[in-house]
Amino acid sequence: MSALNRREALLAAGAAGLGAALGARGLLSPRDAGAASCLLQREVTEGPYYLDLDLVRRNIKGGRRGTPLTLRFQVVNAATCKPIPNAAVEIWHADADGAYSGVHGNSGTWLRGIQRTGSSGRVRFETIFPGWYPGRTPHIHMKVFVSGDEVHTGQVFFGASAKHAVYAQGRYAARGRSDVSNRADMIYREAGSRALLELRRKGTRVSAGYTGSLVIGVSPSGGR
């Protein structure tokens, strides 16, 4: 059985157990989801740290410490804006120290996972705010699969005010602000501002965490 077929089988089992998750190949702001048409976002590189794993799980923290981050994505057809059920959304990102699991001698599979969309096209992940590493603005990597086909590879990003607030406290304070802004990051410039998460603070303190939302408009055929 191929890795993709194994992933499809595991995702189907995971979706049945978890139920509907709450919350160019396109990234759209939630406020634009009702538009007459959905614009496609340019794809960007998956980066060097992708691992082809079958990690069907909502909580991807894996014991890593950091400011809590809930991610809510909705996958829609970019031509019609209709939700796409049973799409697989896979994400991975760095920990608070800017390190990725499974590479450069790091063991484990923390901060990696896949979720299947429910009937409304939504998924949810529980994770932490990613740290930064030299040469890149903070980001989260993403792939989207529809009917087993990869239809989107991209990255999502954070606004400056949230990054500054998070990196001034807790686990992140010792490292301070990231050394590259969004505007100075080549991949962010390729992705554009529609790849920015809409962030809402969970409580009065930054340490309570954030909820980040984004609508992901894709072409189910993959446009390939």
LOLOMAR-936683 format. One line per field, with one value per residue: residue number from 1; residue in three letters; x, y, z of N, C-alpha, C in turn. Coordinates in Angstrom, 1 decimal. Example, Ala and Ser with C-alpha at 12.3 -4.5 7.8 and 13.67 -1.06 7.14 Angstrom:
<rs>
num	[1 | 2] .
residu	[ALA | SER] .
npx	[13.2 | 12.8] .
npy	[-5.7 | -2.2] .
npz	[7.8 | 7.1] .
capx	[12.3 | 13.7] .
capy	[-4.5 | -1.1] .
capz	[7.8 | 7.1] .
cpx	[13.2 | 12.9] .
cpy	[-3.3 | 0.0] .
cpz	[7.8 | 7.9] .
</rs>
This chain:
<rs>
num	[1 | 2 | 3 | 4 | 5 | 6 | 7 | 8 | 9 | 10 | 11 | 12 | 13 | 14 | 15 | 16 | 17 | 18 | 19 | 20 | 21 | 22 | 23 | 24 | 25 | 26 | 27 | 28 | 29 | 30 | 31 | 32 | 33 | 34 | 35 | 36 | 37 | 38 | 39 | 40 | 41 | 42 | 43 | 44 | 45 | 46 | 47 | 48 | 49 | 50 | 51 | 52 | 53 | 54 | 55 | 56 | 57 | 58 | 59 | 60 | 61 | 62 | 63 | 64 | 65 | 66 | 67 | 68 | 69 | 70 | 71 | 72 | 73 | 74 | 75 | 76 | 77 | 78 | 79 | 80 | 81 | 82 | 83 | 84 | 85 | 86 | 87 | 88 | 89 | 90 | 91 | 92 | 93 | 94 | 95 | 96 | 97 | 98 | 99 | 100 | 101 | 102 | 103 | 104 | 105 | 106 | 107 | 108 | 109 | 110 | 111 | 112 | 113 | 114 | 115 | 116 | 117 | 118 | 119 | 120 | 121 | 122 | 123 | 124 | 125 | 126 | 127 | 128 | 129 | 130 | 131 | 132 | 133 | 134 | 135 | 136 | 137 | 138 | 139 | 140 | 141 | 142 | 143 | 144 | 145 | 146 | 147 | 148 | 149 | 150 | 151 | 152 | 153 | 154 | 155 | 156 | 157 | 158 | 159 | 160 | 161 | 162 | 163 | 164 | 165 | 166 | 167 | 168 | 169 | 170 | 171 | 172 | 173 | 174 | 175 | 176 | 177 | 178 | 179 | 180 | 181 | 182 | 183 | 184 | 185 | 186 | 187 | 188 | 189 | 190 | 191 | 192 | 193 | 194 | 195 | 196 | 197 | 198 | 199 | 200 | 201 | 202 | 203 | 204 | 205 | 206 | 207 | 208 | 209 | 210 | 211 | 212 | 213 | 214 | 215 | 216 | 217 | 218 | 219 | 220 | 221 | 222 | 223 | 224] .
residu	[MET | SER | ALA | LEU | ASN | ARG | ARG | GLU | ALA | LEU | LEU | ALA | ALA | GLY | ALA | ALA | GLY | LEU | GLY | ALA | ALA | LEU | GLY | ALA | ARG | GLY | LEU | LEU | SER | PRO | ARG | ASP | ALA | GLY | ALA | ALA | SER | CYS | LEU | LEU | GLN | ARG | GLU | VAL | THR | GLU | GLY | PRO | TYR | TYR | LEU | ASP | LEU | ASP | LEU | VAL | ARG | ARG | ASN | ILE | LYS | GLY | GLY | ARG | ARG | GLY | THR | PRO | LEU | THR | LEU | ARG | PHE | GLN | VAL | VAL | ASN | ALA | ALA | THR | CYS | LYS | PRO | ILE | PRO | ASN | ALA | ALA | VAL | GLU | ILE | TRP | HIS | ALA | ASP | ALA | ASP | GLY | ALA | TYR | SER | GLY | VAL | HIS | GLY | ASN | SER | GLY | THR | TRP | LEU | ARG | GLY | ILE | GLN | ARG | THR | GLY | SER | SER | GLY | ARG | VAL | ARG | PHE | GLU | THR | ILE | PHE | PRO | GLY | TRP | TYR | PRO | GLY | ARG | THR | PRO | HIS | ILE | HIS | MET | LYS | VAL | PHE | VAL | SER | GLY | ASP | GLU | VAL | HIS | THR | GLY | GLN | VAL | PHE | PHE | GLY | ALA | SER | ALA | LYS | HIS | ALA | VAL | TYR | ALA | GLN | GLY | ARG | TYR | ALA | ALA | ARG | GLY | ARG | SER | ASP | VAL | SER | ASN | ARG | ALA | ASP | MET | ILE | TYR | ARG | GLU | ALA | GLY | SER | ARG | ALA | LEU | LEU | GLU | LEU | ARG | ARG | LYS | GLY | THR | ARG | VAL | SER | ALA | GLY | TYR | THR | GLY | SER | LEU | VAL | ILE | GLY | VAL | SER | PRO | SER | GLY | GLY | ARG] .
npx	[0.9 | 0.6 | 2.2 | 0.5 | -2.0 | -2.1 | -2.3 | -4.8 | -6.5 | -6.0 | -6.8 | -9.5 | -10.4 | -9.6 | -11.3 | -13.8 | -13.7 | -13.3 | -15.2 | -16.8 | -14.5 | -14.1 | -14.1 | -1.6 | -3.4 | -5.6 | -5.6 | -7.7 | -9.1 | -11.3 | -13.4 | -13.9 | -15.1 | -17.6 | -17.7 | -18.5 | -16.8 | -13.8 | -10.5 | -7.5 | -4.6 | -1.1 | 1.0 | 3.6 | 7.0 | 7.4 | 9.4 | 12.4 | 11.8 | 9.7 | 8.0 | 6.9 | 4.4 | 2.0 | 0.1 | -2.6 | -4.2 | -5.5 | -4.4 | -1.3 | 0.9 | 2.7 | 4.0 | 5.6 | 6.6 | 5.0 | 3.3 | -0.1 | -1.9 | -4.6 | -5.7 | -7.8 | -9.1 | -10.7 | -11.6 | -12.3 | -13.9 | -12.3 | -13.4 | -16.2 | -16.6 | -17.8 | -17.8 | -15.4 | -15.8 | -14.1 | -11.5 | -8.0 | -5.9 | -2.7 | -0.2 | 2.8 | 5.4 | 7.9 | 9.2 | 9.1 | 11.8 | 12.6 | 13.1 | 12.6 | 10.9 | 12.2 | 14.3 | 17.7 | 18.8 | 16.9 | 14.7 | 11.4 | 8.0 | 6.7 | 4.6 | 3.5 | 1.0 | -2.2 | -5.5 | -8.9 | -11.3 | -14.7 | -18.2 | -18.6 | -16.3 | -14.3 | -11.4 | -9.6 | -6.7 | -4.7 | -2.0 | 1.2 | 2.4 | 4.6 | 8.2 | 10.9 | 13.5 | 16.8 | 16.9 | 14.3 | 10.9 | 8.5 | 6.4 | 3.9 | 3.8 | 1.9 | -0.1 | -2.6 | -4.9 | -7.1 | -9.3 | -7.2 | -5.3 | -2.7 | -3.4 | -2.7 | 0.2 | 1.7 | 2.4 | 1.6 | 1.2 | 2.0 | 0.7 | 2.6 | 2.2 | 1.1 | 3.3 | 5.3 | 4.2 | 4.0 | 6.7 | 7.9 | 7.5 | 7.3 | 8.3 | 9.6 | 10.9 | 13.7 | 14.9 | 13.9 | 12.7 | 12.0 | 14.5 | 13.8 | 11.4 | 8.0 | 7.8 | 10.4 | 10.8 | 11.3 | 9.6 | 7.2 | 6.6 | 6.0 | 3.7 | 1.9 | -0.4 | -2.8 | -2.2 | -2.0 | -2.8 | -5.9 | -5.9 | -7.0 | -6.9 | -7.0 | -7.5 | -7.1 | -4.4 | -1.3 | -0.2 | -2.3 | -2.9 | -3.7 | -6.2 | -6.1 | -7.4 | -8.3 | -9.5 | -9.2 | -8.9 | -9.1 | -8.3 | -10.1 | -9.3 | -6.6 | -5.3 | -3.3] .
npy	[-1.2 | 2.2 | 5.2 | 7.4 | 6.1 | 4.8 | 7.0 | 8.1 | 6.0 | 6.2 | 8.8 | 8.7 | 7.0 | 8.5 | 10.8 | 9.7 | 9.0 | 11.5 | 13.2 | 16.1 | 18.7 | 21.8 | 25.2 | 29.9 | 28.2 | 28.6 | 31.2 | 32.7 | 35.5 | 35.1 | 37.0 | 37.4 | 35.2 | 35.0 | 36.1 | 36.6 | 35.2 | 33.2 | 34.1 | 32.7 | 31.9 | 32.3 | 29.5 | 28.4 | 27.4 | 24.2 | 24.0 | 22.8 | 20.9 | 19.1 | 16.1 | 12.9 | 11.8 | 9.9 | 11.3 | 11.6 | 13.8 | 16.2 | 17.7 | 18.8 | 19.4 | 17.8 | 17.9 | 20.2 | 23.4 | 26.6 | 29.6 | 29.1 | 28.2 | 28.1 | 26.8 | 27.4 | 26.4 | 26.7 | 24.9 | 25.6 | 25.5 | 27.3 | 28.3 | 28.3 | 28.9 | 27.1 | 24.9 | 22.3 | 19.0 | 16.4 | 16.9 | 16.8 | 18.4 | 19.3 | 20.2 | 21.7 | 23.0 | 25.1 | 24.9 | 26.7 | 27.5 | 27.6 | 25.2 | 22.2 | 19.1 | 15.8 | 16.4 | 17.4 | 16.0 | 16.1 | 14.3 | 12.7 | 13.7 | 16.1 | 19.0 | 18.5 | 17.4 | 16.1 | 16.8 | 15.9 | 17.5 | 18.4 | 18.3 | 21.0 | 21.9 | 22.5 | 22.5 | 21.9 | 22.7 | 22.2 | 23.9 | 25.4 | 28.8 | 29.4 | 29.6 | 31.6 | 31.3 | 32.0 | 34.1 | 33.8 | 34.9 | 34.2 | 31.4 | 29.0 | 25.8 | 24.3 | 21.7 | 20.7 | 18.2 | 16.8 | 14.2 | 12.5 | 13.8 | 16.2 | 19.5 | 22.0 | 23.7 | 25.5 | 28.4 | 29.9 | 33.0 | 35.5 | 38.6 | 41.6 | 42.8 | 40.8 | 38.9 | 40.4 | 40.8 | 38.1 | 37.2 | 38.7 | 37.6 | 34.9 | 31.6 | 32.5 | 34.9 | 35.1 | 34.9 | 37.0 | 39.3 | 38.2 | 38.0 | 38.7 | 40.5 | 40.3 | 41.7 | 41.6 | 39.0 | 36.7 | 34.6 | 35.2 | 37.5 | 36.3 | 34.9 | 36.7 | 39.1 | 37.8 | 35.4 | 35.8 | 35.0 | 35.5 | 36.8 | 36.3 | 37.2 | 35.0 | 35.6 | 38.2 | 38.3 | 37.8 | 35.4 | 33.6 | 32.9 | 32.5 | 32.5 | 31.5 | 32.1 | 31.1 | 31.0 | 28.7 | 28.7 | 26.5 | 24.7 | 22.0 | 20.2 | 20.5 | 21.9 | 20.9] .
npz	[0.0 | -0.9 | 0.5 | 0.3 | 0.0 | 2.5 | 4.1 | 3.3 | 4.3 | 7.0 | 7.6 | 7.0 | 9.0 | 11.2 | 10.9 | 11.2 | 13.9 | 15.2 | 14.2 | 12.8 | 12.5 | 14.1 | 13.6 | -7.6 | -5.4 | -3.1 | -0.5 | 1.6 | 3.2 | 6.0 | 6.0 | 3.4 | 2.4 | 1.5 | -1.0 | -4.5 | -6.1 | -5.5 | -5.0 | -6.2 | -4.4 | -4.9 | -4.9 | -2.7 | -1.8 | -0.2 | 1.6 | 3.4 | 5.4 | 5.3 | 6.2 | 5.2 | 6.8 | 8.7 | 10.5 | 12.0 | 13.8 | 16.1 | 18.2 | 18.1 | 19.7 | 21.1 | 23.5 | 23.4 | 24.7 | 24.9 | 23.7 | 23.6 | 20.6 | 18.7 | 15.6 | 13.0 | 10.1 | 6.9 | 4.1 | 0.9 | -2.4 | -4.8 | -7.1 | -6.7 | -4.0 | -2.3 | 0.5 | 0.9 | 1.8 | 3.5 | 2.7 | 3.2 | 5.5 | 6.1 | 8.4 | 9.5 | 11.7 | 13.3 | 16.7 | 19.8 | 20.0 | 17.4 | 16.1 | 14.2 | 14.4 | 13.8 | 12.1 | 11.5 | 13.6 | 15.6 | 17.5 | 17.5 | 16.6 | 16.9 | 16.6 | 14.1 | 11.9 | 10.7 | 9.6 | 8.7 | 6.8 | 7.9 | 7.0 | 6.6 | 5.7 | 7.5 | 9.7 | 12.7 | 14.6 | 17.5 | 18.9 | 19.3 | 19.3 | 16.7 | 16.9 | 15.7 | 13.2 | 12.0 | 9.2 | 8.2 | 8.3 | 10.9 | 10.4 | 9.2 | 7.7 | 5.1 | 3.6 | 1.3 | 0.5 | -1.8 | -2.5 | -2.4 | -4.0 | -4.1 | -3.7 | -2.9 | -1.8 | 0.6 | 2.8 | 5.9 | 7.7 | 10.2 | 11.8 | 12.5 | 15.1 | 16.8 | 16.7 | 17.9 | 20.5 | 21.5 | 21.3 | 23.3 | 25.7 | 28.1 | 27.0 | 24.8 | 25.2 | 25.8 | 23.3 | 21.9 | 19.3 | 16.0 | 13.3 | 10.8 | 9.0 | 7.8 | 5.4 | 4.5 | 3.9 | 1.4 | 0.7 | 2.0 | 0.5 | -2.0 | -1.3 | -0.3 | 1.3 | 1.7 | 2.8 | 5.5 | 8.8 | 10.5 | 13.6 | 16.9 | 20.3 | 23.0 | 25.7 | 28.3 | 28.6 | 26.9 | 27.2 | 27.4 | 24.9 | 21.3 | 18.7 | 15.4 | 12.2 | 8.9 | 5.6 | 3.0 | -0.2 | -2.9 | -5.9 | -6.7 | -8.7 | -8.7 | -10.6 | -12.2] .
capx	[0.0 | 1.4 | 2.1 | -0.7 | -3.2 | -2.1 | -2.7 | -6.2 | -7.2 | -5.9 | -7.6 | -10.9 | -10.6 | -9.6 | -12.4 | -14.9 | -13.6 | -13.3 | -16.4 | -16.5 | -13.7 | -14.6 | -13.3 | -2.6 | -4.2 | -5.9 | -5.7 | -8.6 | -9.6 | -12.7 | -14.4 | -14.1 | -15.5 | -18.9 | -17.6 | -19.0 | -15.8 | -12.7 | -9.3 | -6.4 | -3.3 | 0.1 | 1.7 | 5.0 | 7.8 | 7.1 | 10.6 | 13.2 | 11.5 | 8.5 | 8.2 | 5.7 | 4.0 | 0.5 | -0.2 | -3.9 | -4.4 | -5.9 | -3.5 | 0.0 | 1.9 | 3.7 | 4.8 | 6.4 | 6.1 | 4.9 | 2.0 | -1.1 | -2.4 | -5.7 | -5.8 | -9.1 | -9.0 | -11.9 | -11.2 | -13.4 | -13.6 | -11.9 | -14.3 | -17.6 | -16.6 | -18.5 | -16.9 | -15.0 | -15.6 | -13.1 | -10.1 | -6.9 | -5.1 | -1.5 | 0.6 | 4.0 | 6.1 | 9.0 | 8.8 | 9.4 | 13.2 | 12.9 | 13.5 | 11.6 | 11.0 | 12.5 | 15.4 | 18.9 | 19.1 | 15.8 | 13.8 | 10.0 | 7.1 | 6.0 | 4.2 | 3.2 | -0.3 | -3.2 | -6.9 | -9.8 | -12.4 | -16.0 | -19.2 | -18.5 | -15.0 | -13.5 | -10.6 | -9.0 | -5.5 | -4.2 | -0.6 | 1.8 | 2.9 | 5.9 | 9.3 | 11.6 | 14.9 | 17.5 | 16.7 | 12.9 | 9.8 | 7.7 | 5.4 | 3.4 | 3.7 | 0.6 | -0.5 | -4.1 | -5.2 | -8.5 | -9.4 | -5.8 | -4.4 | -2.2 | -4.0 | -2.1 | 1.3 | 1.9 | 2.8 | 0.7 | 2.0 | 1.4 | 0.9 | 3.7 | 1.8 | 1.0 | 4.6 | 6.1 | 3.7 | 4.4 | 8.2 | 8.4 | 7.1 | 7.3 | 9.3 | 10.2 | 11.5 | 15.1 | 15.4 | 13.5 | 12.0 | 12.6 | 15.4 | 13.3 | 10.0 | 7.2 | 8.1 | 11.7 | 10.9 | 11.0 | 8.4 | 6.0 | 6.3 | 5.4 | 2.4 | 1.0 | -1.1 | -3.9 | -1.7 | -1.9 | -3.8 | -6.6 | -5.6 | -7.8 | -6.3 | -8.0 | -7.8 | -6.5 | -3.0 | -0.8 | 0.1 | -3.5 | -2.8 | -4.4 | -6.9 | -5.9 | -8.4 | -8.1 | -10.2 | -8.2 | -9.5 | -8.3 | -8.9 | -10.1 | -8.5 | -5.2 | -4.8 | -2.0] .
capy	[0.0 | 3.4 | 6.1 | 8.2 | 5.3 | 4.6 | 8.3 | 8.2 | 5.1 | 6.7 | 10.0 | 8.3 | 6.5 | 9.7 | 11.7 | 9.0 | 9.1 | 12.8 | 14.0 | 17.3 | 19.6 | 23.2 | 26.3 | 30.0 | 27.4 | 29.9 | 31.5 | 33.8 | 36.0 | 34.7 | 38.0 | 37.4 | 33.9 | 35.1 | 36.8 | 35.9 | 34.2 | 33.1 | 34.2 | 31.7 | 32.4 | 31.6 | 28.5 | 28.7 | 26.2 | 23.5 | 24.1 | 21.6 | 20.1 | 18.2 | 14.6 | 12.3 | 11.0 | 9.7 | 11.7 | 12.2 | 14.3 | 17.6 | 18.3 | 18.5 | 20.0 | 16.9 | 18.3 | 21.4 | 24.5 | 27.8 | 30.3 | 28.3 | 28.6 | 27.3 | 27.1 | 27.1 | 26.5 | 26.2 | 24.6 | 25.9 | 25.5 | 28.6 | 28.8 | 28.5 | 29.3 | 26.1 | 24.1 | 21.0 | 18.0 | 15.2 | 17.3 | 16.6 | 19.5 | 18.9 | 21.4 | 21.5 | 24.2 | 25.1 | 25.1 | 28.1 | 27.7 | 27.7 | 23.9 | 21.3 | 17.7 | 14.8 | 16.8 | 17.9 | 15.3 | 16.2 | 13.1 | 13.0 | 14.2 | 17.2 | 20.1 | 18.0 | 16.6 | 16.1 | 16.7 | 15.8 | 18.5 | 17.9 | 18.7 | 22.5 | 22.2 | 23.1 | 21.7 | 22.7 | 22.2 | 22.8 | 23.9 | 26.6 | 29.9 | 29.0 | 30.4 | 32.0 | 30.9 | 33.0 | 34.2 | 33.6 | 35.4 | 33.1 | 30.8 | 27.6 | 25.2 | 23.6 | 21.1 | 20.3 | 17.1 | 16.5 | 12.9 | 12.0 | 14.6 | 17.4 | 20.6 | 23.2 | 23.7 | 26.9 | 28.8 | 31.0 | 34.0 | 36.3 | 40.0 | 42.0 | 43.1 | 39.5 | 38.4 | 41.2 | 40.5 | 36.8 | 37.1 | 39.5 | 37.0 | 33.4 | 30.8 | 33.2 | 36.2 | 35.1 | 35.0 | 38.3 | 39.4 | 37.6 | 38.8 | 39.0 | 40.9 | 39.7 | 42.4 | 41.3 | 37.6 | 36.4 | 33.6 | 36.0 | 38.4 | 35.5 | 34.4 | 37.9 | 39.4 | 36.9 | 34.3 | 36.2 | 34.5 | 36.5 | 36.4 | 36.8 | 36.8 | 34.2 | 36.2 | 39.5 | 38.2 | 37.1 | 34.0 | 32.8 | 32.3 | 33.1 | 31.7 | 32.0 | 31.6 | 31.4 | 30.3 | 28.2 | 28.4 | 25.6 | 24.1 | 20.5 | 19.4 | 20.8 | 22.7 | 20.4] .
capz	[0.0 | -1.0 | 1.6 | 0.2 | 0.3 | 3.9 | 4.7 | 3.1 | 5.2 | 8.4 | 7.7 | 7.1 | 10.4 | 12.2 | 10.7 | 11.8 | 15.4 | 15.7 | 13.8 | 12.0 | 13.2 | 14.1 | 13.5 | -6.8 | -4.6 | -2.5 | 0.9 | 1.6 | 4.5 | 6.3 | 5.7 | 2.0 | 2.0 | 0.9 | -2.2 | -5.6 | -6.5 | -4.6 | -5.7 | -5.9 | -3.9 | -5.4 | -4.1 | -2.3 | -1.5 | 1.0 | 2.5 | 3.5 | 6.6 | 5.2 | 6.4 | 4.8 | 7.9 | 8.8 | 11.9 | 12.1 | 15.2 | 16.3 | 19.1 | 17.6 | 20.5 | 21.4 | 24.7 | 23.3 | 25.5 | 24.1 | 23.8 | 22.9 | 19.3 | 18.0 | 14.2 | 12.4 | 8.6 | 6.2 | 2.8 | -0.1 | -3.8 | -5.2 | -8.2 | -6.2 | -2.6 | -1.5 | 1.4 | 0.4 | 2.8 | 3.4 | 2.3 | 4.2 | 5.7 | 6.9 | 8.8 | 10.3 | 11.9 | 14.3 | 18.1 | 20.3 | 19.8 | 16.0 | 15.7 | 13.7 | 14.8 | 12.8 | 11.2 | 12.2 | 14.8 | 16.5 | 17.4 | 17.7 | 15.5 | 17.5 | 15.8 | 12.8 | 12.0 | 9.6 | 10.0 | 7.6 | 7.0 | 8.0 | 6.0 | 6.4 | 5.1 | 8.5 | 10.5 | 13.8 | 15.2 | 18.8 | 18.8 | 20.0 | 18.4 | 16.2 | 17.1 | 14.5 | 13.0 | 11.2 | 7.7 | 7.8 | 9.1 | 11.4 | 9.5 | 9.4 | 6.4 | 4.9 | 2.3 | 1.3 | -0.4 | -2.1 | -3.1 | -2.5 | -4.8 | -3.5 | -4.5 | -2.4 | -0.9 | 1.0 | 4.1 | 6.4 | 8.4 | 11.4 | 11.8 | 13.4 | 16.5 | 17.5 | 16.9 | 18.9 | 21.8 | 21.9 | 21.5 | 24.4 | 27.0 | 28.2 | 26.5 | 23.6 | 25.6 | 25.7 | 21.9 | 21.4 | 18.1 | 14.8 | 12.6 | 9.4 | 9.0 | 6.7 | 4.1 | 4.1 | 3.7 | 0.0 | 0.5 | 2.3 | -0.6 | -3.0 | -0.8 | -0.2 | 2.5 | 1.9 | 3.6 | 6.9 | 9.7 | 11.3 | 14.9 | 18.0 | 21.5 | 23.8 | 27.0 | 28.4 | 28.6 | 25.7 | 27.6 | 27.2 | 23.5 | 20.2 | 17.7 | 14.1 | 11.2 | 7.5 | 4.6 | 2.0 | -1.5 | -3.7 | -7.1 | -6.4 | -9.7 | -8.5 | -11.7 | -12.6] .
cpx	[0.9 | 1.2 | 0.8 | -2.0 | -3.3 | -2.7 | -4.2 | -7.0 | -7.2 | -6.7 | -9.1 | -11.3 | -10.6 | -10.8 | -13.7 | -14.9 | -13.7 | -14.6 | -15.9 | -15.7 | -14.3 | -13.5 | -13.8 | -3.0 | -4.5 | -5.9 | -6.6 | -8.9 | -11.0 | -13.8 | -14.7 | -14.7 | -16.9 | -18.9 | -18.1 | -18.1 | -14.6 | -11.4 | -8.3 | -5.2 | -2.2 | 0.6 | 3.1 | 5.7 | 7.3 | 8.2 | 11.3 | 12.8 | 10.3 | 8.9 | 6.9 | 5.2 | 2.5 | 0.0 | -1.5 | -4.2 | -4.7 | -4.9 | -2.1 | 1.2 | 3.0 | 4.6 | 5.6 | 5.8 | 6.0 | 3.5 | 1.0 | -1.7 | -3.4 | -5.8 | -7.1 | -9.0 | -10.3 | -11.4 | -12.4 | -12.9 | -13.4 | -12.8 | -15.7 | -17.7 | -17.4 | -17.5 | -16.6 | -14.8 | -14.6 | -11.8 | -9.2 | -6.0 | -3.9 | -0.7 | 1.8 | 4.7 | 7.1 | 8.4 | 9.3 | 10.9 | 13.6 | 13.3 | 12.4 | 11.9 | 11.5 | 13.6 | 16.5 | 19.1 | 18.0 | 14.9 | 12.3 | 9.3 | 6.3 | 5.8 | 4.1 | 1.9 | -1.2 | -4.6 | -7.7 | -11.0 | -13.8 | -16.9 | -19.1 | -17.2 | -14.0 | -12.6 | -10.1 | -7.8 | -5.2 | -2.7 | 0.0 | 2.2 | 4.3 | 7.0 | 9.9 | 13.0 | 15.5 | 17.1 | 15.2 | 12.0 | 9.1 | 6.6 | 5.0 | 3.3 | 2.4 | 0.6 | -2.0 | -4.2 | -6.7 | -8.6 | -8.1 | -4.8 | -4.0 | -2.6 | -3.4 | -0.9 | 1.6 | 2.4 | 1.9 | 1.6 | 1.2 | 1.7 | 2.0 | 3.3 | 1.7 | 2.4 | 5.4 | 5.6 | 4.1 | 5.9 | 8.7 | 8.1 | 7.4 | 8.5 | 10.2 | 11.1 | 13.0 | 15.7 | 15.0 | 12.8 | 12.8 | 13.5 | 15.0 | 11.8 | 9.3 | 7.7 | 9.5 | 11.9 | 10.4 | 9.7 | 7.1 | 5.6 | 5.6 | 4.0 | 1.4 | 0.3 | -2.3 | -3.5 | -1.5 | -3.1 | -4.6 | -6.5 | -6.5 | -7.2 | -7.4 | -8.4 | -7.1 | -5.0 | -2.5 | -0.6 | -1.1 | -3.6 | -3.7 | -5.2 | -6.6 | -6.8 | -8.0 | -8.9 | -9.2 | -9.0 | -8.7 | -9.1 | -8.9 | -9.4 | -7.0 | -4.6 | -3.5 | -2.2] .
cpy	[1.2 | 4.3 | 6.9 | 7.4 | 5.0 | 5.8 | 8.4 | 7.3 | 5.6 | 7.9 | 9.7 | 7.8 | 7.6 | 10.6 | 11.0 | 9.1 | 10.5 | 13.6 | 15.2 | 18.2 | 21.0 | 24.2 | 27.5 | 28.6 | 28.4 | 30.0 | 32.8 | 34.3 | 35.5 | 35.7 | 38.1 | 36.1 | 33.9 | 35.8 | 36.0 | 34.9 | 34.3 | 33.2 | 33.2 | 32.5 | 31.6 | 30.6 | 28.9 | 27.4 | 25.6 | 23.6 | 22.8 | 20.6 | 19.3 | 16.8 | 14.0 | 11.3 | 10.8 | 10.0 | 12.4 | 12.6 | 15.8 | 18.3 | 17.9 | 19.0 | 19.1 | 17.2 | 19.6 | 22.6 | 25.7 | 28.4 | 29.5 | 29.0 | 27.6 | 27.7 | 26.6 | 27.4 | 26.0 | 26.0 | 24.8 | 25.8 | 27.0 | 29.2 | 29.1 | 29.0 | 28.2 | 25.3 | 22.7 | 20.0 | 17.0 | 15.6 | 17.1 | 17.8 | 19.1 | 20.1 | 20.9 | 22.8 | 24.1 | 25.3 | 26.5 | 28.5 | 27.8 | 26.3 | 23.1 | 19.9 | 16.9 | 15.2 | 17.3 | 17.3 | 15.4 | 15.0 | 13.6 | 13.5 | 15.4 | 18.3 | 19.7 | 17.2 | 16.9 | 16.0 | 16.6 | 16.8 | 17.8 | 18.5 | 20.2 | 22.9 | 22.7 | 22.0 | 22.6 | 22.0 | 22.9 | 22.7 | 25.0 | 27.6 | 29.5 | 30.0 | 30.8 | 31.3 | 31.9 | 32.9 | 34.1 | 34.3 | 34.2 | 32.7 | 29.4 | 27.0 | 24.4 | 22.9 | 20.7 | 19.3 | 16.9 | 15.2 | 12.3 | 12.8 | 15.9 | 18.6 | 22.0 | 22.9 | 25.1 | 27.1 | 29.9 | 31.8 | 34.7 | 37.8 | 40.4 | 42.2 | 41.8 | 38.9 | 39.1 | 40.9 | 39.1 | 36.6 | 37.9 | 38.8 | 35.5 | 32.7 | 31.5 | 34.4 | 36.2 | 35.3 | 36.4 | 38.2 | 38.6 | 38.5 | 39.2 | 39.4 | 40.2 | 40.4 | 42.0 | 39.8 | 37.3 | 35.6 | 34.3 | 36.9 | 37.6 | 35.1 | 35.6 | 38.0 | 38.5 | 35.6 | 34.6 | 35.6 | 35.7 | 36.0 | 37.1 | 36.3 | 36.1 | 34.8 | 37.6 | 39.5 | 37.4 | 35.7 | 33.0 | 32.2 | 33.1 | 32.0 | 32.3 | 31.4 | 32.0 | 30.5 | 29.9 | 27.8 | 27.6 | 25.2 | 22.6 | 19.7 | 19.6 | 21.7 | 22.2 | 19.7] .
cpz	[0.0 | 0.3 | 1.5 | 0.5 | 1.8 | 4.6 | 4.5 | 4.0 | 6.6 | 8.6 | 7.8 | 8.4 | 11.4 | 12.1 | 11.4 | 13.3 | 15.9 | 15.3 | 13.0 | 12.9 | 13.1 | 13.7 | 12.9 | -6.8 | -3.5 | -1.0 | 0.9 | 3.0 | 4.8 | 6.0 | 4.2 | 1.5 | 1.3 | -0.5 | -3.4 | -6.2 | -5.6 | -5.4 | -5.3 | -5.4 | -4.6 | -4.4 | -3.8 | -1.9 | -0.2 | 2.0 | 2.6 | 4.6 | 6.5 | 5.4 | 6.0 | 5.8 | 7.9 | 10.2 | 11.9 | 13.5 | 15.2 | 17.1 | 18.6 | 18.5 | 20.8 | 22.6 | 24.6 | 24.0 | 24.6 | 24.3 | 23.0 | 21.6 | 18.8 | 16.5 | 13.6 | 10.9 | 8.0 | 4.7 | 1.9 | -1.5 | -4.3 | -6.3 | -7.7 | -4.8 | -1.7 | -0.7 | 0.7 | 1.6 | 2.5 | 2.8 | 3.5 | 4.3 | 6.6 | 7.2 | 9.5 | 10.5 | 13.1 | 15.7 | 18.5 | 20.1 | 18.3 | 15.4 | 15.2 | 14.1 | 13.6 | 11.9 | 12.1 | 13.5 | 15.9 | 16.4 | 17.6 | 16.4 | 16.0 | 16.4 | 14.3 | 12.9 | 10.8 | 10.2 | 8.7 | 7.8 | 7.1 | 6.9 | 5.7 | 5.9 | 6.2 | 9.2 | 11.7 | 14.3 | 16.5 | 18.8 | 19.6 | 18.9 | 18.0 | 16.6 | 15.7 | 14.4 | 12.0 | 9.7 | 7.3 | 8.8 | 9.7 | 10.5 | 9.9 | 8.0 | 6.3 | 3.6 | 2.4 | 0.2 | -0.6 | -2.9 | -3.4 | -3.3 | -4.0 | -4.3 | -4.0 | -1.5 | -0.6 | 2.4 | 4.6 | 7.4 | 9.5 | 11.3 | 12.8 | 14.8 | 17.3 | 17.7 | 17.9 | 20.3 | 22.3 | 22.2 | 22.7 | 25.7 | 26.9 | 27.7 | 25.4 | 24.0 | 25.4 | 24.3 | 21.3 | 20.0 | 16.9 | 14.0 | 11.2 | 9.6 | 7.8 | 5.4 | 3.6 | 3.7 | 2.2 | -0.1 | 0.9 | 1.1 | -1.8 | -2.6 | -0.8 | 1.1 | 2.8 | 2.6 | 5.1 | 7.7 | 10.3 | 12.7 | 15.9 | 19.3 | 22.4 | 25.1 | 27.1 | 28.4 | 27.4 | 26.0 | 27.5 | 25.8 | 22.5 | 19.5 | 16.4 | 13.1 | 9.8 | 6.6 | 3.4 | 0.8 | -2.4 | -4.9 | -6.9 | -7.4 | -9.5 | -9.5 | -12.3 | -14.0] .
</rs>
